[in-house]
Amino acid sequence: MLKLTRLSILYFIVLCSCNSNNNSDKDHLVFRYNEHKNIGSLDPAFSKDNADNWANHQLFNGLVQMDDQLNVKPCIAKNWTITDSATTYTFNLRKDVFFHKHKLFGADSTRTVNASDFVYSFNRLKDKALASPGSWVLNKVKHFSAINDSTFQIKLKQPFPAFLGLLTMKYCSVVPEEIVGHYGNDFRSHPIGTGPFKFKRWEENIKLVFRRNNNYFEVDKNGNNLPYLEAVAITFLPDKQSEFLQFAQGNIDFVSGLDASYKDEILTSDGTLRSLYANDVDMIRGPYLNTEYLAFYMETEVSEIQALKLRKAINLGFDRSKMITYLRNGIGVPANGGFIPKGLPGFDNSIGYSYQPELAKQLVSEFKSETRIENPEITLTTTSNYLSFCEFIQRELQKTGLNVNVDVIPASSLKDAKANGQLDFFRASWVADYPDAENYLSLYYSKNFAPNGPNYTHYSNYEFDKIYEAAFLETDSDKRTKLYTKMDSIVMSSAPIVPMFYDEVVRFTRKSVKGLGINATNLLELKAVRKTKT
């Protein structure tokens, strides 16, 4: 019989106390969630993480948007053409997109979006005085202009197949000049956009409320106006266990992710819902564009890390499936492929390393014979959040004859040290900035050495670089995907990294919530969500 823990007992009490429905008749029109990390800004130019993106996605739109299958779809731009050897993008804008109402717009309290609004928004994003963390998304842009009110054109310095994906980021949202000019830096807390919801009230670190935008331009497949909900209410409990209890009590409608404080309460070791929750909770899960891995600094003088045989032994010497089962309750995919995560074109599960303990022992033994180093030893640096994973790998690798010391440091220290080449072997993760494998492969391009780029391993390979540069010029998506897989295979054959697992998005919702999908970028899409009366 399953032993009830404190959380289980509390949940049982909650179930008993919720038999009579005390909720408001309009409760089913409000979607409620908790943001434990707080929200830094409601200005899309500063939408740098999930917390900001989830909120800003309800308020703002860009030229294009991503669907749940990572396809780029029209948004404010109804269509576009790509010409001049894939360097000129011409967007034709809808004429029925209105900014949220505000008295500064004059008598009509609103106006339509036009091409000059995108000129303003992109110039603002590039403005060094603004110091937007998203200014980099326009690095490959040579020029942009309004051809007329409904035509916006972008010219690139060189072809970049992933460019449309970049434009789906919240940084590229359209904002109105007259409102931003009036509020200045306070636009962060007085946002006016075009999204399915409009800003209502924000008590920072307490509560944030959005209301339905009755002038929203998108409709569902049956022609019904979106969104369906009347409001979105966000709370800011910093503790994940408290957040889960609020979810269990029915005070919030969903929780995202699998936190250690409740993972064993709600899930079995193989990743299924426990029976205590099955009647009241739905779980949805799918690929997440996040690769969790260990990395070697390839310019180190440490003999153990310079040795390809030892790097391969580490890749072969631990059971990724066992690690996922016991430390993640089955959430995640063992990384037996390359660095490109499952869910992206270019992923290939056959190019990486599987669990082969005897081969790992043999490679360690060969290293000892060749170098006369009888007790090979390396230090793995991590943060406390990932200590259990690193200790698991440490124990497994000891069986091969390799000693691993685990050093735990603060996250900020690890970030700075890996950027400056001060760590020989460290834990890392890479979450896609945009849904294209080039984003992952850029970590191994020799011209991207950290701290001036994302190549933290300082990996360099002439053949890889040549194919990486060729991929920018390849407009055939199938051929480009093959190039991505080839590059990933080259990286894995050199083993500058140890992929651990490809993460998964996991969401728990009340059964009253309908239409909340899931996507590999973990973006919260609420415009098509409904809630049924309970």
N, C-alpha and C positions, 0 to 999 in steps of 0.2 A: 504494500500500500504506500502511496506517495505521502511523504511526510510534509505537513503544511508548515510553511514558514510564516514569518510575520506579515509579509506582503500578501500571501494567499489568504490568511485569516482576515486581514483587512478587506480584501476584495470580496470574500464571502459575506462579511457584514454589510458591505456596500450593496451587494445584490439583494440582500434581504430588505434593506431599507429603501430600495428603489422600486418596490412592487407597485406603489401608487405613484402615478406620474404627477409631479408638482411643477413641471416645466410650463413655461408660458405657451399659449397657443401659437405664438409666432416663433417659437424656438427652432422649428424645422426650417426657418428661412435664414438662420444665422449659422455660419460655419465658424467654429471656434478652435484655435490651436494655441499652443504655448511655444514661445521662442526662448530657449534657455540661455542663448548666447547674447541676447539683446540685439538691437538693430542700430547700426551706426548712423545711417543717413537714408532719407527718402528721396535723395537726389540720385538719379541713375548714373551720373558721372562718377559716383563714389560707391557703386554697387559691387563690392569686391568679394563677397562671400555669400554662402547660402542664405543666411539670415536676411541680409539686405536684398538678395535676388528674389526670395520668396515674396517679400512685401512689395518691392518695386514692380514685380511682374504683374501684380494686380492693378497697378496704377498707370503703367506706361506701355507703349508699343513702339516698334521700330519698322523699318522697311519690310523685313521678313521675319518669319518665326519658324520654330522647329516643332514638328509633330512628335508623337511618342515613339515613332520608329526612326527618329533622327533625320527625317527628310525635311529639307528647307521648303517652306510653303509661303505663299503670299500673305502679307499683313496689310500695312498701309500702302505698300506697293502692290498693285493688282497683278502686275506681270513685269518682266524685264527681258532685255536682250544682252548678250555678251558678244562683243565684236573685237576687231583689231588684235587678233591672235590672243584672245582671252585677257586683254588688258583694259577694255572699256566696258563698263556696266551701266546700262541705261534703264532707269526705273520709271515706270508709268504709275502715278499715284492715284488712289481712289479720291473721289471728290465729295465723299459723304462721311469723312472722319472729322469729328469735332473735339476740341479741347474741353476739358471739364469746365463747368461754369465758374466765372469769377467776375467781380464787378469791374476789374481793370480792363476787361475786354470791351466795355462800353455798353450801349443800350441793349444789345442782344445777349450780353453776358457770356458769349462764347464766339468762336469763329472756326472756320475749317482749316485744316492743316494744308500747307502748300510746300513746294520744293524749297523755298527760301528758308523755311523752318528747319529743314535738314542741313542747309548750309550753315545756319547759325549754330545748331546743335553740334555739328562736327567741328566747327571752328572753336567752339567752347571746349570740346573734349581735348583738342590739341593745345589749348592755351596753357603755357607753362605757368602763368600766374595762378590758374585754377589748381594745377598740380593733381589732376585726376589720375588715380592708379590705373585707369583704363586707356590712357592716351596711346599706349603701345598698339592698340588694335588698328590704328591708322598708319602704322609705320611703313607699310607697303603701298600707301596711297600717294600718288603724285599730285593729283588735283581733283577737286569736286566742284560742281556748279549747278545752278538752277537754269535749265534750258528755257523753261517757262514755268507757270504756276504748278503744272501737274507732271513735270518731267525733271527728274534729278539724275545727274550723271556723275560717275566716279571713274577716274582713270588711275590705273595701277602703274607702279614703276616697272613691274615684271609680272608675268602670269603667276597666279597663286590660287590653285584649285580649291583651297579651303576657305576662300574669302567670304562666300555667302554664309558659311557657318559662323564666321567671325561676326558678321552683321546681326546675327540673332542674339548676341550678348546684350545685356541690359545697358551697358555703356553706350550703345548706339541708339538709344531711345530718342524720340523727338520731344523737345521741350519748347515752350513759348517764350520768345525774347522779352516781351513786355512784362511777364510775370517774374522771370528770373531777374531781369533788370531792376524790378521794384524791390524784391526781397533780398537780393544778393546772396550772401552765405546762408541766410535764413530760409532759402528755398528748400533746404534739407528737411524743414519741418512745416513747410507750406507748399507741398507739391501739387502741381497741376499738370496732368498728363492727358492721355486719350484712352486709358485702359478700361476694362470692364467694371472696375470699381473706382470710386473717387474718395479722396481723403476726407475724414470727418473729425477725428480727435486723436491726439497723441499725448498721453501722460508718460513721459519717458521712464522706462524700466517698470511701468505699472500696467498700462493698457494702451492698445492702438486699435482704432475702429475705422473701417472703410464702409461706405454705403454703395448700393447699386448705382451704376451709371446708366440712366434711362436713355441716353443718347448713343449708347455703344453701337458700333457699326456691324459687328459680326452676328450671324444667325446660325442656328443649328441646321442639320440636313433637311429638316421639315419646314424651314423658314421661320422658326420661332426665335424671338429676340434672345440674345445672351446678355448678361448672365441670368441664371435662374434664381440664385440666392439674393436676398435683400441686403445682407451685410456680412462682413468678415470681422471677427473680434480676436485680437491677439493678446495673450497675457505673457508675463515675463518671469516665471518661476525659474530660478537658476539651478535648482536641484532636479536631476533627472528622475529620481525615485518619487519625489513629490509630484512631478509632472505625470508619471505613470499612474499614481493614485488618483489624480484629477481625471485622467482618462477613464480609469475603472469606475469612478463615481458618475461618469457621464457629463462632467463639466467641460471637457474638451472632446473634440470629435476624432482626433487621430494623434498618434505619436509616430515619429520617424526614427529609424535606426534601432540598433540593438545595443543597449547600454548594460554594462556589467551588473548594475544595481537591480535589474529586473529580468535579464535574459533567461535565467534558469527558472523563473516563476512562470513565464508565459510560453516558453518553448521547451520541447524535449531536446535531447542531444542530437537528434537527426533533423531538427529544424521544423518540426510540426507543432501546431498549437496544442497546448495541454487541454484536457477535457474541461477543466474548470472555466476556461475562457471561450470554448468553441461555440457556444450558443449565442454569445453576445458580441463577439469580435470577429472581424475578417482580417486576414493577413494577405497582403500582396507583396510579391518580391520579383526582382528581375535584375539583369546586369547593371552594374554601375561603372562608369568610366573612371575607375580608380584602381591602379596597380600598387599593391603593397610589396615592398622589396627591401633587400639589403644591397648596399653598394660598396664597391672597392674604389679607393683612390689610386688610379693607375700610374701615377707618377711617384708613388711612395718608394722608399728605399728598403722597406720591409721585405725580406726574401720570401716569406710565406705568401704574401699577397702578389708578388711579382710572378709567382709560379702558377702557370695555367693549370697544372695538375691539381693543385690544392683548391683553386677556385672552382674547378669542376667537381672535386670531391665534396665541397660544401654544398653545391647544387644537388648532388646525388645522395647526400648523406642523411636526409631527414624526410619523414613521411608527411607531405603536405595535407593529404586527406585526413590523417589522424589529427593533425593540428587543427584543421577546420572543425572537426567533430567535437573535440574536447574543449577548445578555447573559443569557438564561435557558434556553438550549437548548430552546426551545419550551414550557417549563413556565409556564403562566399564560395568561390570556385578555386580549387587547388591550381596554382600557376605552373602547370606542366608545359605551357607554351612559352612564348617570348614575352617581351615587355608590353606589346600592344594588348590591351585587355579584351576579353570576350565581349562581343557586342559591337566592335568596330571592324569595318572592312580592313583586311590585312592580318587579322588574328589567325593564328595557326597553332593548334594544340600539339602539333607533332615536332616542333622545332626546338623545344626546351628539354628539360631534364625530369625524369621520373625517379622514384625512390629505388635505388640500387645500392644497398649498404655494402655488399661484398665488393663491388667495383670501387666504391668510395674508399674502402679499406685498402684495396690494392693500389690506388693512386697515391694515398698517403704514404704507404710503404715504399713506393717507388721514389717519392719525393725525399724520404729519409735516406734512401740508399744513394741517390744522386747528389745530395747536398751535404750529407753527413750530419744533418741536424736531427738529433735523436728525439727531441721533444718539441716539435713544432707548436707554436703558440701565437694566437692573434687576439686582438681586443676589439670587441663589438660594442659600439656606442649607441645608446638608445635613450628614449624617454620612459618615464614610469608607466605611461599608458600601454606601452608595448613590451614591458619587461617579461610578462608571461610567455610571449612568443619567442623572445630571444633566449630565455632560459630553457624552453623546450628544445630549441635548435642546439643550444650549448650541450645539453644532456645527450642528444642524439649523436652529435659530432664527436663527443668523447669516445664513443664506441668505435670510431674509425681510427683513433690514435691522434686526433687533433685536439689540442686544448684551446678552449675559447673563454676568454675573460669578458664578462659583461659589465660595461661601465654606464651608469645611469646619470644623465645630466638634464637640466631644464630644457624645455623645448626651444626657448629663445637662444640658448647657448649652442644647441645642436645646429640650429638654422645658420647661425653666424659661422660656426666652425666648418661646416660642410661647404659653405660658399667660399671659404678662404683656404680650402685644401688642408685643413688642420686635423682631419680624421682619416685614418687608414681604412676603416671598415665601419659602416654606420647604417642604421635603419632609416628608410625614407618611404614616401608615397608620392604618387603623381596623379592628381585629379585633372581631367581634361579641361582646359580653358575653352576649347571649342571641339566639336565632335568630328575630328579628322585625325587619322593615325600620324600625320606629320607632326602634330603637337607632341606626341610621345617620342618620335624618332629624333626630334630636335635636340633631345638630351644627349645625343651621341655624335652630333655634328661637330667637327673639330674647331670650327670658328665660333662655337658657342661656349667656350670654356668659362666656367664660373670664376670670378664673381660677375663677369660681364654677360653671362648667359646661363642657361640651365644645365650645361654639361658639368655636373658635379663630380663625375668620375674622371674627367679629363681623358676620356677615351678618344682615340684617334685611329682612323682606318681609311686609307686612301680610296679603296673600292667603295666603302660605305659613302664617303663624301661625294664621290662621282655620281652614284645612283641617287643620292639625296637631292643633288642639284638638278639632275635630269627629271626627277619626279615633278618639279615645279612647272616644267614645260609640257608634261603629259596631260592632255585634255581628255583622253579616253579613260573613264573611271575604272574599267576592268584592268587595263594595263597598269594604271597607277597603283591599284590594289596589289598587283603582283610585285611591283617594285617595293611597296611597303613591306610585304612579307619577306622578300629577299633581304632587305636591310635588317629586319628584325632577326633573321637567321644568321646574318653576319655577326651581329652583336652577340647573340647567344653562343656562337661558336668560340668567341673570345672570352665569354663569361666575366664581363666587368661588373655584373650584377647577379643577385640571387632572387628571382621573383618568388614571393611567398604565396600570395593569393590575389585573385581578381575579386574585388568587393562586389557586393550586391546591395541594391536599394531594397529596404524592407520597411513596409508601412503597416501599422495596425489601425484599423478604423472601427468605429461603432457600426453595427449592421444597418443603421438608419442612413448611412452615407452611401450615396450612389453616384457613380460617374467619376470617382477620383481615380485617375489612371496612374501609370508609373512610367518613368522614362530613365534612360541611362545617364542623364545629366542631373537627376534628382531635382528637377525643377517642379515647383508646386503650381499646378494648373487648376484653377478653381472656377473658371468661367462656365464650365459644363457640369458642375457638381450640383446635385440635388440632395435634399434631406427629406426623408419620409417622416410622418408623424408617428410618435411612439406612444 
